[in-house]
């Protein structure tokens, strides 16, 4: 299962979703005007989103991805926020994301950072020890980009793709997928709390897709804009609270 596109804010073009568990995608560079009223630069929030296909919003318009919906909700609540800077790609593991961040050579800092990564580690049968080590490094990198403020880093749990039609047609054991997702999430939750950053469990929401297909995109695997909105409704108050600290 591979997820999100590197350092681009853009519209996802799907390329063979059935090749690698969330096939690779390309995101042509696009600029989208953020709904920001005239305001001094230092009053505008900046946002870095790190992840995989769940961060770019594979198979839905980019404006329906959770980073863009979060940005819109913040603006609607008078938190003037620029469009997110996204470093993500469909199919990325923790190792891929680490390399992409290093290659990006970003030096600026951001008001807050989100991190959602690990589904491709699970899909590719990666070991949990490596995941833990990589995840810790990515959290610490996120803290660095969030100006060292632990409360401005927000980790999201890995969605459970075992409930999707794609999983059902994959020939893989659905119970095993679920168990492994839980194992990886136990690591990212424990490590997030140990390192002092915010953690949000959206896995339970993802499992609602077992009985509600409107929560899935047309590819039968990734979340729809509606599911991403459900994530944002939980994430928004956490971000607002964190930004006050």
C-alpha positions as CSV (number, residue, x, y, z in Angstrom):
1,X,0.0,0.0,0.0
2,X,1.8,3.1,-1.0
3,X,0.7,6.6,-0.2
4,X,1.3,10.5,-1.1
5,X,3.5,12.8,-3.3
6,X,6.7,14.6,-2.5
7,X,6.8,18.3,-1.8
8,X,4.1,19.1,-4.2
9,X,0.7,20.7,-3.6
10,X,-1.4,19.4,-6.4
11,X,-4.0,17.3,-8.1
12,X,-3.4,13.6,-7.9
13,X,-3.2,11.7,-11.2
14,X,-3.8,8.0,-10.5
15,X,-1.5,5.5,-12.1
16,X,-2.5,1.8,-11.8
17,X,-4.0,1.5,-8.4
18,X,-3.8,-2.3,-8.4
19,X,-0.1,-2.6,-8.9
20,X,1.1,-1.7,-5.5
21,X,-1.3,-1.5,-2.7
22,X,-2.1,2.1,-3.4
23,X,-0.4,2.5,-6.6
24,X,1.9,5.3,-7.3
25,X,0.7,8.7,-8.2
26,X,2.1,11.9,-9.6
27,X,1.1,15.4,-8.5
28,X,1.8,18.1,-11.0
29,X,2.8,21.3,-9.3
30,X,-0.1,23.6,-8.8
31,X,-0.7,26.8,-6.9
32,X,-4.0,27.3,-5.2
33,X,-4.9,30.6,-3.6
34,X,-5.6,30.1,0.1
35,X,-8.6,32.0,1.6
36,X,-6.5,34.5,3.5
37,X,-7.6,38.0,4.2
38,X,-5.0,40.8,4.0
39,X,-2.9,40.0,7.1
40,X,0.7,40.5,8.1
41,X,2.9,37.6,7.2
42,X,3.7,36.8,10.8
43,X,0.0,36.3,11.6
44,X,-0.5,33.7,8.9
45,X,-0.1,30.1,10.0
46,X,2.0,27.7,7.9
47,X,1.5,24.0,7.7
48,X,3.7,21.1,6.7
49,X,2.0,17.8,6.0
50,X,4.1,14.6,5.9
51,X,2.9,11.2,4.8
52,X,1.8,9.0,2.0
53,X,-1.4,8.6,-0.1
54,X,-3.6,9.3,2.8
55,X,-2.0,12.8,3.0
56,X,-2.2,13.7,-0.6
57,X,-5.8,12.4,-0.8
58,X,-5.2,9.7,-3.4
59,X,-8.2,9.3,-5.8
60,X,-10.1,12.5,-4.6
61,X,-9.7,16.1,-5.6
62,X,-6.7,17.5,-3.7
63,X,-9.1,20.1,-2.0
64,X,-10.8,17.1,-0.3
65,X,-7.6,15.8,1.2
66,X,-7.4,16.1,4.9
67,X,-4.6,18.8,4.9
68,X,-6.6,21.0,2.6
69,X,-9.8,20.5,4.4
70,X,-8.0,21.2,7.7
71,X,-6.6,24.4,6.3
72,X,-10.1,25.5,5.1
73,X,-11.6,24.7,8.5
74,X,-8.9,26.7,10.2
75,X,-9.6,29.7,7.9
76,X,-13.3,29.4,8.6
77,X,-12.5,29.6,12.3
78,X,-10.4,32.8,11.9
79,X,-7.1,31.0,12.0
80,X,-5.5,32.5,8.9
81,X,-3.7,29.6,7.3
82,X,-1.7,29.3,4.1
83,X,-2.0,26.2,1.9
84,X,-0.2,23.2,3.3
85,X,3.3,22.3,2.1
86,X,3.0,18.6,1.4
87,X,5.8,16.0,1.4
88,X,4.0,12.8,0.6
89,X,3.6,10.2,-2.1
90,X,1.5,7.2,-2.7
91,X,3.4,4.1,-1.8
92,X,5.9,5.7,0.6
93,X,7.1,3.8,3.6
94,X,8.8,5.6,6.6
95,X,12.2,5.1,4.8
96,X,10.8,6.7,1.6
97,X,9.5,9.7,3.6
98,X,12.8,10.1,5.4
99,X,14.7,10.2,2.1
100,X,12.2,12.7,0.6
101,X,12.5,15.1,3.5
102,X,16.3,14.9,3.3
103,X,16.2,15.5,-0.5
104,X,13.8,18.5,-0.1
105,X,16.4,20.3,1.9
106,X,13.7,22.5,3.5
107,X,15.2,25.0,5.9
108,X,12.1,27.0,6.9
109,X,10.0,26.3,10.0
110,X,6.2,25.9,10.1
111,X,3.5,26.8,12.6
112,X,2.4,23.1,12.8
113,X,3.1,19.7,11.3
114,X,1.0,16.6,10.7
115,X,2.5,13.1,10.3
116,X,0.7,10.0,9.0
117,X,2.9,7.2,7.9
118,X,3.2,3.4,8.1
119,X,0.5,1.7,6.0
120,X,3.1,0.8,3.3
121,X,5.4,-0.6,6.0
122,X,2.6,-2.9,6.9
123,X,1.7,-3.7,3.3
124,X,5.2,-4.6,2.4
125,X,5.6,-6.8,5.4
126,X,8.1,-4.5,7.0
127,X,9.3,-5.3,10.5
128,X,8.0,-3.3,13.5
129,X,11.5,-2.6,14.9
130,X,12.5,-0.7,11.8
131,X,9.2,1.1,11.8
132,X,9.6,2.2,15.4
133,X,13.1,3.5,14.7
134,X,12.1,5.4,11.5
135,X,8.9,6.7,13.1
136,X,10.8,8.2,16.1
137,X,13.2,9.9,13.7
138,X,10.3,11.3,11.7
139,X,8.6,12.6,14.8
140,X,11.8,14.3,15.9
141,X,12.1,15.8,12.4
142,X,8.5,17.0,12.6
143,X,9.3,18.7,16.0
144,X,12.3,20.4,14.4
145,X,10.1,21.8,11.6
146,X,7.5,22.9,14.1
147,X,10.0,25.2,15.7
148,X,10.7,22.7,18.4
149,X,7.2,22.9,19.8
150,X,6.0,19.4,20.7
151,X,2.4,20.6,20.9
152,X,2.5,21.8,17.3
153,X,3.1,18.3,16.0
154,X,0.0,16.1,15.2
155,X,0.4,12.4,14.5
156,X,-2.6,10.5,12.9
157,X,-3.0,6.7,13.2
158,X,-2.9,4.4,10.2
159,X,-6.3,3.7,8.6
160,X,-7.4,0.1,8.4
161,X,-7.6,-0.9,4.7
162,X,-8.7,-4.4,5.5
163,X,-12.4,-3.2,5.4
164,X,-12.1,-2.0,1.8
165,X,-13.3,-3.8,-1.4
166,X,-9.7,-3.6,-2.7
167,X,-8.5,-5.7,0.3
168,X,-11.3,-8.1,-0.2
169,X,-10.2,-8.7,-3.8
170,X,-6.5,-8.8,-3.0
171,X,-6.3,-12.4,-1.8
172,X,-4.7,-11.4,1.4
173,X,-6.0,-12.4,4.9
174,X,-8.2,-9.6,6.1
175,X,-7.8,-10.6,9.8
176,X,-4.1,-10.5,9.4
177,X,-4.1,-7.0,7.8
178,X,-6.3,-5.7,10.7
179,X,-4.0,-7.3,13.3
180,X,-0.9,-5.9,11.7
181,X,-2.4,-2.4,11.4
182,X,-3.2,-2.5,15.1
183,X,0.4,-3.5,15.8
184,X,1.9,-0.6,13.9
185,X,-0.6,1.8,15.5
186,X,0.3,0.6,18.9
187,X,3.9,1.6,18.1
188,X,3.1,5.0,16.7
189,X,0.7,5.8,19.6
190,X,3.1,4.7,22.3
191,X,6.0,6.6,20.7
192,X,4.0,9.7,20.0
193,X,3.0,9.9,23.7
194,X,6.5,9.1,24.8
195,X,8.0,11.9,22.7
196,X,5.3,14.3,23.8
197,X,3.5,15.1,20.6
198,X,-0.3,15.0,19.9
199,X,-1.9,11.8,18.7
200,X,-5.2,11.2,17.0
201,X,-6.8,7.8,16.4
202,X,-8.7,7.9,13.1
203,X,-8.5,4.1,12.6
204,X,-11.9,3.6,14.1
205,X,-13.4,6.0,11.6
206,X,-11.7,4.2,8.7
207,X,-13.4,0.9,9.8
208,X,-16.8,2.5,9.3
209,X,-16.2,2.0,5.6
210,X,-17.0,-1.7,6.1
211,X,-20.7,-0.8,6.1
212,X,-20.6,2.7,4.5
213,X,-19.2,2.8,1.0
214,X,-19.6,6.6,0.8
215,X,-16.6,6.8,3.0
216,X,-14.4,5.4,0.2
217,X,-13.1,6.9,-3.0
218,X,-14.0,5.4,-6.3
219,X,-10.8,3.2,-6.2
220,X,-12.4,1.1,-3.5
221,X,-9.3,1.6,-1.3
222,X,-8.7,5.2,-0.2
223,X,-10.9,7.5,1.9
224,X,-13.5,9.7,0.2
225,X,-13.6,13.4,1.0
226,X,-16.4,12.7,3.4
227,X,-14.1,10.4,5.5
228,X,-11.3,13.0,5.4
229,X,-13.8,15.5,6.7
230,X,-14.6,13.2,9.6
231,X,-10.9,13.1,10.4
232,X,-10.7,16.9,10.3
233,X,-13.6,17.3,12.6
234,X,-11.6,15.5,15.3
235,X,-8.3,17.0,14.3
236,X,-9.4,20.7,14.2
237,X,-10.0,21.1,17.9
238,X,-6.7,19.3,18.7
239,X,-4.8,21.7,16.4
240,X,-6.5,24.8,17.7
241,X,-5.7,23.7,21.3
242,X,-2.1,22.8,20.4
243,X,-1.5,26.2,18.6
244,X,-2.4,28.0,21.9
245,X,0.5,26.2,23.6
